[in-house]
Amino acid sequence: MMKRTIEKNFYFTPKMAEKIILLMENDKEAVELSFDLNRTKLPVPLQGNCLILPSNERIKRSALEHVAETEKVYVYHRGLFSPVEVMNDHYYKLVPTEGAPTIEISGVRMHRTKDCEPFHDAKQKVSEVVRRGDVVLDTCGGLGYTAIWSRRFGAERVVSVEIDEHVKAIRQDNPWSSEIFNDFRIELIDGDVFYYINSASSNCFDSILHDPPRFSLAGELYGKEFYSELYRIIKPGGRIFHYTGSPYSRGKKRNFLGGVVRRLHEVGFRTFLKPRKMGVLAIK
């Protein structure tokens, strides 16, 4: 996927396209739209079956009808609509919500989207552990929402680790991720967090956000060896929010959360369940 300059692109979602088409059918002359995925809005003129962009480009209704039929985010750039997606061993795409988008990998969304939009979801997780002046580890950076909120909560420095090249490509195309590229106090690490923490100094982080992929994709990030290293690198009294989700919650007897809590205890953490945030607070 080509990297694009966010400020010069226009982002479209299916609901946005549907709204424009409906107003065209009702002979409206203008529409209020967000071209940066619900961050800002501005009035845009309509002329018959054409939308007139701030760049004076015209988008015909027929092109918008294609966007309306999908569940993807599209970038309009130089006369073309391109979905924000990557097809490889897995299928990655940016998925629109009522707020910030989430990323979906082979049908699994990486943020909560039911009753909680993704950017607010990240805020809730960060609020559990990050305090002003903290040095924070963001173990699985994703779209960068956790790192952004850590800085907004006053973190002095954030180390955000992400291994997946396709995730990193998609966040380049996400307006909500822009702060991670513009804040010198956010350090973006390319690589495997398992190896990164093995090289980190003991007692070097005040707080840790651990929001790993589901267990079937990254089981090692739920293991005792990994938790032991987290215990080593976090300061005494340091706080971890470990998002677990609710796997095996539909009719299966496996006590996944109990296993997570047991392994955290075994390496030395005190734990507190946070069911509304679907995770565990662990304190050294």
Secondary structure, 3 states (H helix, E strand, C coil): CCCCCHHHCEEECHHHHHHHHHHHHCCCCEEEECCCCCCCCEEEEEECCEEECCCCCEEEHHHHHHHHCCCCCEEEECCEEEECEEECCCEEEEECCCCCCEEEECCEECCCCCCCCHHHHHHHHHHCCCCCCCEEEECCCCCCHHHHHHHHCCCCEEEEEECCHHHHHHHHCCHHHCHHHHCCCEEEEECCHHHHHHHCCCCCEEEEEECCCCCCCCHHHHCHHHHHHHHHHEEEEEEEEEECCCCCCCCCCCCHHHHHHHHHHHHCCEEEEEHHHCEEEEEC
